Amino acid sequence: MSGLTHIGPDGRARMVDVGDKDVTERVALAHGRVHMQPETIQLAIGRDTKKGDPIAIAELAGIMAAKRTSDLIPLCHPLPLSSVKVEIQPDSRANALIVTARVKTSGRTGVEMEALTAVSAACLTLYDMLKAVDKAMRIDGVELLEKTGGKSGDYRKAGT
């Protein structure tokens, strides 16, 4: 377990000390999918349900979740985010709504968890907003696509 920075030499969980790291620009991009019936996609992109506009509300939920990541994930550092963008687009071939989040900060630690949290919350919000008409929706593919900045260098998922 020596490669796991959140596990101390004694095997106990710890918050990593980032105090000596350089402040650099950090950006992370993540995405996920909510699969649903074609009729449900049409309802969502029509942006008018009894609960309101599911896409606008889910995008806002993703932004709010990114800002609260350290409250949700125990060992995450609270970060001053300089930008959070959440976008939801239909993919009719996959019968899904694709949620993408891009998060940016200048800091001593990355924003991968903030991007993943934003995507997860937006996907869950879409489910909540549309479950009255489609309880069989499926959330999948929540993953980090790329990240830049920091000591570990840049990462880009193969094929993106």
Backbone as numpy.savetxt, mean C-alpha at the origin, in Angstrom:
# Nx Ny Nz CAx CAy CAz Cx Cy Cz
18.93 -16.21 11.55 18.11 -15.00 11.55 18.96 -13.74 11.55
20.25 -13.85 11.29 21.13 -12.70 11.36 20.76 -11.61 10.36
20.08 -11.94 9.25 19.70 -10.95 8.26 18.44 -10.18 8.60
17.76 -10.56 9.64 16.52 -9.89 10.04 16.85 -8.78 11.02
16.70 -7.54 10.56 17.11 -6.40 11.38 16.17 -6.12 12.55
14.96 -6.66 12.53 14.02 -6.42 13.61 14.11 -7.49 14.71
15.09 -8.38 14.58 15.31 -9.41 15.60 16.70 -9.17 16.20
16.75 -8.96 17.51 18.03 -8.72 18.18 18.80 -10.00 18.37
20.04 -9.88 18.84 20.89 -11.06 19.07 20.27 -12.05 20.05
19.39 -11.54 20.92 18.74 -12.40 21.90 17.45 -13.03 21.36
17.14 -12.76 20.07 15.94 -13.33 19.46 14.67 -12.55 19.71
14.78 -11.42 20.40 13.59 -10.62 20.71 13.38 -9.54 19.66
12.13 -9.16 19.48 11.79 -8.10 18.53 12.34 -6.77 19.03
12.76 -5.95 18.07 13.26 -4.61 18.41 12.99 -3.67 17.25
12.91 -2.40 17.55 12.80 -1.38 16.53 14.23 -1.00 16.14
14.52 -1.05 14.85 15.87 -0.78 14.36 16.24 0.67 14.63
17.48 0.88 15.06 18.00 2.23 15.27 18.46 2.78 13.93
17.75 3.79 13.42 18.11 4.38 12.13 18.79 5.75 12.30
19.13 6.09 13.54 19.68 7.41 13.84 20.96 7.75 13.12
21.78 6.76 12.79 23.05 7.03 12.12 22.95 6.97 10.60
21.79 6.62 10.07 21.64 6.53 8.61 21.54 7.93 8.01
21.95 8.04 6.76 21.84 9.30 6.04 20.38 9.56 5.66
20.01 10.83 5.65 18.69 11.22 5.15 18.78 11.25 3.63
17.97 10.45 2.99 17.91 10.41 1.53 16.46 10.39 1.09
16.24 10.71 -0.18 14.90 10.61 -0.72 14.55 9.13 -0.88
13.39 8.75 -0.41 12.92 7.37 -0.46 11.57 7.35 -1.17
11.44 6.45 -2.11 10.18 6.31 -2.84 9.85 4.82 -2.93
8.59 4.48 -2.76 8.14 3.09 -2.92 6.86 3.07 -3.73
6.74 2.04 -4.56 5.57 1.83 -5.40 5.06 0.42 -5.15
3.78 0.31 -4.84 3.16 -1.00 -4.58 1.83 -1.06 -5.31
1.34 -2.28 -5.49 0.01 -2.41 -6.08 -0.68 -3.66 -5.55
-1.97 -3.75 -5.85 -2.79 -4.91 -5.49 -4.03 -4.91 -6.34
-4.80 -5.99 -6.28 -5.99 -6.13 -7.11 -7.18 -6.57 -6.27
-8.34 -6.08 -6.68 -9.60 -6.56 -6.14 -10.38 -7.14 -7.32
-10.48 -8.46 -7.36 -11.22 -9.13 -8.43 -12.70 -9.13 -8.08
-13.54 -8.93 -9.10 -14.98 -8.85 -8.88 -15.72 -9.15 -10.17
-17.01 -9.24 -10.06 -17.86 -9.47 -11.23 -17.80 -8.24 -12.14
-17.92 -8.44 -13.46 -17.89 -7.29 -14.38 -18.93 -6.23 -14.03
-20.09 -6.64 -13.56 -21.13 -5.68 -13.18 -20.69 -4.83 -12.00
-19.93 -5.43 -11.10 -19.44 -4.69 -9.93 -18.40 -3.65 -10.34
-17.56 -4.01 -11.29 -16.58 -3.04 -11.80 -17.33 -1.85 -12.40
-18.36 -2.13 -13.18 -19.12 -1.04 -13.80 -19.76 -0.15 -12.75
-20.27 -0.75 -11.69 -20.85 0.02 -10.60 -19.78 0.91 -9.96
-18.59 0.35 -9.73 -17.50 1.11 -9.11 -17.06 2.27 -9.99
-16.85 2.01 -11.27 -16.35 3.09 -12.13 -17.45 4.10 -12.46
-18.70 3.73 -12.19 -19.79 4.70 -12.29 -19.73 5.71 -11.16
-19.00 5.37 -10.09 -18.70 6.26 -8.96 -19.93 6.76 -8.22
-21.01 5.98 -8.26 -22.23 6.42 -7.58 -22.95 5.22 -7.00
-22.65 4.90 -5.74 -23.36 3.83 -5.05 -24.09 4.44 -3.86
-24.86 3.62 -3.18 -25.59 4.12 -2.00 -24.63 4.64 -0.93
-23.42 4.08 -0.88 -22.43 4.52 0.10 -21.58 5.69 -0.40
-21.70 6.06 -1.67 -20.89 7.14 -2.23 -19.99 6.62 -3.34
-18.96 7.37 -3.68 -18.02 7.04 -4.74 -16.98 6.07 -4.19
-17.06 4.78 -4.54 -16.14 3.80 -3.94 -14.68 4.04 -4.30
-14.42 4.53 -5.49 -13.03 4.75 -5.90 -12.42 5.93 -5.14
-13.13 7.04 -5.08 -12.61 8.21 -4.35 -12.42 7.90 -2.87
-13.37 7.20 -2.29 -13.28 6.88 -0.86 -12.13 5.91 -0.60
-11.93 4.92 -1.47 -10.83 3.96 -1.30 -9.47 4.64 -1.49
-9.38 5.55 -2.46 -8.12 6.28 -2.64 -7.79 7.10 -1.39
-8.79 7.76 -0.84 -8.59 8.53 0.39 -8.20 7.61 1.55
-8.85 6.47 1.67 -8.52 5.51 2.73 -7.08 5.05 2.63
-6.60 4.84 1.41 -5.21 4.45 1.21 -4.24 5.52 1.68
-4.55 6.77 1.35 -3.70 7.88 1.79 -3.68 7.96 3.32
-4.86 7.87 3.91 -4.93 7.94 5.38 -4.17 6.79 6.03
-4.28 5.60 5.46 -3.59 4.43 6.03 -2.08 4.58 5.94
-1.59 5.10 4.82 -0.14 5.30 4.69 0.38 6.19 5.81
-0.39 7.23 6.13 0.01 8.16 7.19 -0.02 7.53 8.58
-0.75 6.42 8.73 -0.89 5.77 10.05 -0.17 4.42 10.13
0.71 4.14 9.18 1.35 2.82 9.13 2.03 2.45 10.44
2.74 3.38 11.04 3.46 3.05 12.28 2.51 2.74 13.43
1.24 3.15 13.33 0.25 2.79 14.34 -0.29 1.38 14.12
-0.14 0.88 12.90 -0.69 -0.43 12.55 0.34 -1.55 12.54
1.56 -1.23 12.14 2.63 -2.22 12.03 3.61 -1.94 13.17
3.72 -2.85 14.13 4.40 -2.54 15.40 5.82 -1.98 15.33
6.65 -2.43 14.42 8.05 -2.00 14.44 8.39 -0.97 13.37
7.38 -0.40 12.73 7.62 0.66 11.75 7.87 2.00 12.44
8.79 2.76 11.88 9.05 4.10 12.38 7.98 5.06 11.87
7.55 6.01 12.69 6.66 7.06 12.17 7.48 7.96 11.23
6.94 8.22 10.05 7.69 8.97 9.04 6.92 10.20 8.59
7.63 11.28 8.33 7.00 12.45 7.72 6.92 12.24 6.20
5.76 11.86 5.73 5.61 11.57 4.31 5.46 12.88 3.52
6.20 12.98 2.43 6.10 14.18 1.61 5.08 14.03 0.50
4.73 12.77 0.15 3.74 12.55 -0.90 3.17 11.15 -0.79
1.86 11.05 -0.96 1.18 9.75 -1.06 0.17 9.87 -2.19
0.31 9.02 -3.19 -0.64 9.00 -4.30 -1.21 7.59 -4.41
-2.52 7.50 -4.38 -3.20 6.22 -4.54 -4.12 6.36 -5.74
-4.00 5.44 -6.68 -4.83 5.47 -7.87 -5.47 4.10 -8.08
-6.71 4.12 -8.51 -7.46 2.89 -8.78 -7.93 2.93 -10.22
-7.59 1.88 -10.96 -7.95 1.78 -12.36 -8.59 0.43 -12.64
-9.58 0.39 -13.52 -10.18 -0.90 -13.87 -9.29 -1.70 -14.83
-9.32 -3.00 -14.69 -8.69 -3.92 -15.63 -9.77 -4.92 -16.03
-10.45 -4.62 -17.13 -11.60 -5.44 -17.52 -11.18 -6.85 -17.94
-9.96 -7.02 -18.45 -9.50 -8.37 -18.82 -9.37 -9.26 -17.60
-8.97 -8.69 -16.47 -8.79 -9.46 -15.24 -10.03 -9.39 -14.34
-11.06 -8.66 -14.77 -12.23 -8.42 -13.91 -11.77 -7.94 -12.54
-10.99 -6.87 -12.54 -10.43 -6.38 -11.29 -10.26 -4.87 -11.32
-10.19 -4.31 -10.13 -9.73 -2.94 -9.95 -8.29 -3.03 -9.45
-7.40 -2.29 -10.10 -5.98 -2.30 -9.74 -5.71 -1.07 -8.88
-5.17 -1.30 -7.70 -4.84 -0.22 -6.77 -3.33 -0.05 -6.77
-2.87 1.18 -7.01 -1.45 1.49 -7.01 -1.19 2.63 -6.03
-0.13 2.48 -5.24 0.26 3.54 -4.30 1.72 3.89 -4.50
2.00 5.18 -4.53 3.37 5.70 -4.60 3.56 6.61 -3.39
4.56 6.29 -2.58 4.81 7.04 -1.34 6.24 7.56 -1.38
6.40 8.79 -0.89 7.72 9.44 -0.93 8.00 10.14 0.40
9.27 10.11 0.79 9.73 10.86 1.96 11.21 11.17 1.79
11.70 12.07 2.58 13.13 12.25 2.76 13.39 11.85 4.20
14.12 10.76 4.37 14.30 10.27 5.73 15.39 9.23 5.82
15.43 8.58 6.98 16.47 7.60 7.29 16.02 6.16 7.09
14.75 5.98 6.74 14.24 4.62 6.50 13.22 4.69 5.37
13.00 3.56 4.74 12.17 3.51 3.54 10.68 3.56 3.81
9.94 3.66 2.72 8.48 3.80 2.79 7.76 2.61 2.13
8.44 1.47 2.08 7.80 0.30 1.50 6.53 -0.10 2.26
6.63 -0.10 3.57 5.47 -0.52 4.38 4.31 0.46 4.23
4.62 1.74 4.07 3.58 2.74 3.88 2.86 2.52 2.54
3.60 2.20 1.50 2.98 1.93 0.19 2.13 0.67 0.25
2.64 -0.37 0.88 1.88 -1.63 1.00 0.63 -1.45 1.87
0.76 -0.67 2.92 -0.39 -0.40 3.79 -1.45 0.41 3.05
-1.02 1.38 2.26 -1.96 2.18 1.47 -2.75 1.30 0.52
-2.06 0.40 -0.18 -2.73 -0.50 -1.12 -3.70 -1.42 -0.37
-3.26 -1.98 0.72 -4.10 -2.91 1.48 -5.38 -2.23 1.97
-5.24 -1.05 2.53 -6.41 -0.33 3.05 -7.36 0.07 1.92
-6.82 0.48 0.79 -7.67 0.85 -0.34 -8.42 -0.37 -0.87
-7.74 -1.51 -0.96 -8.40 -2.75 -1.39 -9.51 -3.14 -0.43
-9.24 -3.09 0.85 -10.27 -3.43 1.85 -11.44 -2.45 1.79
-11.16 -1.19 1.54 -12.23 -0.20 1.44 -13.10 -0.46 0.21
-12.48 -0.83 -0.91 -13.28 -1.20 -2.08 -14.20 -2.36 -1.75
-13.66 -3.36 -1.06 -14.49 -4.51 -0.67 -15.67 -4.02 0.19
-15.37 -3.20 1.17 -16.42 -2.70 2.06 -17.48 -1.91 1.29
-17.05 -1.09 0.38 -17.98 -0.24 -0.37 -18.86 -1.03 -1.33
-18.37 -2.19 -1.80 -19.08 -2.93 -2.85 -19.62 -4.29 -2.41
-19.38 -4.68 -1.16 -19.76 -6.01 -0.72 -21.27 -6.27 -0.76
-22.07 -5.24 -0.74 -23.53 -5.44 -0.79 -23.96 -6.07 -2.12
-23.18 -5.86 -3.17 -23.55 -6.42 -4.47 -22.65 -7.57 -4.91
-21.51 -7.78 -4.22 -20.58 -8.83 -4.67 -19.72 -9.30 -3.50
-20.23 -10.26 -2.75 -19.49 -10.78 -1.60 -18.35 -11.72 -2.01
-18.32 -12.11 -3.27 -17.29 -13.04 -3.75 -16.03 -12.33 -4.23
-15.92 -11.04 -4.01 -14.70 -10.32 -4.42 -13.48 -10.95 -3.76
-12.33 -10.85 -4.44 -11.09 -11.43 -3.93 -9.98 -10.40 -4.05
-9.26 -10.21 -2.96 -8.10 -9.31 -2.94 -6.85 -10.17 -3.10
-5.98 -9.77 -4.04 -4.71 -10.49 -4.17 -3.64 -9.60 -4.79
-2.46 -10.16 -4.89 -1.38 -9.48 -5.58 -0.83 -8.24 -4.92
-1.04 -8.09 -3.62 -0.48 -6.93 -2.93 1.03 -7.15 -2.82
1.79 -6.26 -3.50 3.24 -6.46 -3.54 3.97 -5.16 -3.82
5.23 -5.16 -3.41 6.11 -4.03 -3.70 6.62 -4.18 -5.13
6.46 -3.12 -5.92 6.94 -3.13 -7.30 8.33 -2.52 -7.42
8.55 -1.45 -6.66 9.88 -0.84 -6.68 10.08 0.05 -5.47
11.36 0.27 -5.18 11.73 1.21 -4.13 13.07 1.80 -4.49
13.24 3.07 -4.13 14.51 3.75 -4.38 14.98 4.42 -3.10
16.30 4.59 -3.03 16.90 5.28 -1.89 17.33 4.32 -0.80
18.22 4.81 0.02 18.64 4.05 1.19 19.86 3.18 0.94
20.37 2.66 2.04 21.59 1.86 2.06 21.49 0.58 1.24
20.30 -0.05 1.25 20.17 -1.33 0.54 20.04 -1.15 -0.97
19.93 0.09 -1.42 19.87 0.36 -2.85 18.47 0.26 -3.42
18.41 0.34 -4.73 17.14 0.34 -5.41 16.67 -1.10 -5.67
15.36 -1.23 -5.78 14.75 -2.54 -6.07 13.66 -2.31 -7.11
13.60 -3.19 -8.07 12.51 -3.17 -9.05 12.14 -4.62 -9.30
10.85 -4.92 -9.12 10.39 -6.29 -9.35 10.61 -6.64 -10.82
11.12 -7.80 -11.06 11.35 -8.23 -12.44 10.03 -8.21 -13.21
10.11 -7.71 -14.43 8.94 -7.68 -15.28 8.10 -6.42 -15.15
8.50 -5.48 -14.29 7.70 -4.23 -14.16 8.40 -3.08 -14.81
